[in-house]
Amino acid sequence: MPTKMRRSLLGYLPVDSPIFGLHPMTRLLFLLIVSAYPMIVRLPELNVAGSIFMLALFKVSKVDLRVIKNYKMAFVNLFFVIAIAYTFFGGYNPDYRVLIELGPVKVCWENLRWAMVVYIQLIFAILIMIFFLSTMRERDIVVGLRALKVPFVLAYMAGLALRSIGLSIIDFNTIREAEKARALDLQALPFSEKVKKFGMYIVPLVALAIRRSDEVSNALDSRGFRFTGLKSGKRTDYILSKYRMTKLDYLVLAGMGVFLVGIVLVSIYTDWLALESSLLYRI
């Protein structure tokens, strides 16, 4: 029997996914709270552990891990951008250990180490965002924000904005599939050509984004939507009334909050999370 799927901002998810057992507000707060972890923690070992935890969460939530594979080139490009930025513009100190000299440019271990620390942080943060977009719908975002007493106008705008991100990603994959249908094998192209091809995607994606924005604007106008300010009076949130907070929601929120407070306190009062404690600083 085929598995029933539910559309998310980034693709499809089985309707029996455990993540749907959580209130939309809990899932929204997951993004807000857990996203703070990589910003507070610089220790690469903990960020690697966080990335592994996110991959396990993908599996438990029945999110197709192939969605991450779609961004492998973005991960590679991100690494090269960070490595080049820190190598060529990271500065130089006489105490630095020079690995290679490329003319006037000195490639130092300390600069590469910083590049790795920043890259690992960003990977953790990106996995959090991919998980969020893979498990949320625009309706879930609106419900979550309304549960947090955010004005309806702002909640609806946030839902539309995140929905546009999901549509842009779908358009990107559509363009990729169209290229494959025309016998363009990206895997066989050299790295420089792949980067060039990704740059050429920007023009059709921007054109599609503008067209979709115009379509959404016309649809809202035809349904009588008007901007009435942030205080638009009391509204009946019918969809919000269909959701109830459970003990699991409170348990998850408490766990995330306690973990965040613990990280902040440990960072302030101890050196356990200092970069100097990392294995990279012992090499």
Stockholm file with secondary structure:
# STOCKHOLM 1.0

chainA/1-283         MPTKMRRSLLGYLPVDSPIFGLHPMTRLLFLLIVSAYPMIVRLPELNVAGSIFMLALFKVSKVDLRVIKNYKMAFVNLFFVIAIAYTFFGGYNPDYRVLIELGPVKVCWENLRWAMVVYIQLIFAILIMIFFLSTMRERDIVVGLRALKVPFVLAYMAGLALRSIGLSIIDFNTIREAEKARALDLQALPFSEKVKKFGMYIVPLVALAIRRSDEVSNALDSRGFRFTGLKSGKRTDYILSKYRMTKLDYLVLAGMGVFLVGIVLVSIYTDWLALESSLLYRI
#=GR chainA/1-283 SS CCCCEEECSSSEEETTCGGGGSCHHHHHHHHHHHTHHHHHCCCHHHHHHHHHHHHHHHHHTTCCTHHHHTTHHHHHHHHHHHHHHHHHHSCCCTTSCEEEEETTEEEEHHHHHHHHHHHHHHHHHHHHHHHHHHHCCHHHHHHHHHHTTCCHHHHHHHHHHHHHHHHHHHHHHHHHHHHHHTTCCGGGSCHHHHHHHHHHTHHHHHHHHHHHHHHHHHHHHHTTCCCCCSCCCCCCCTTGGGCCCCHHHHHHHHHHHHHHHHHHHHHHHCSTTSGGGSGGGGC
#=GC SS_cons         CCCCEEECSSSEEETTCGGGGSCHHHHHHHHHHHTHHHHHCCCHHHHHHHHHHHHHHHHHTTCCTHHHHTTHHHHHHHHHHHHHHHHHHSCCCTTSCEEEEETTEEEEHHHHHHHHHHHHHHHHHHHHHHHHHHHCCHHHHHHHHHHTTCCHHHHHHHHHHHHHHHHHHHHHHHHHHHHHHTTCCGGGSCHHHHHHHHHHTHHHHHHHHHHHHHHHHHHHHHTTCCCCCSCCCCCCCTTGGGCCCCHHHHHHHHHHHHHHHHHHHHHHHCSTTSGGGSGGGGC
//
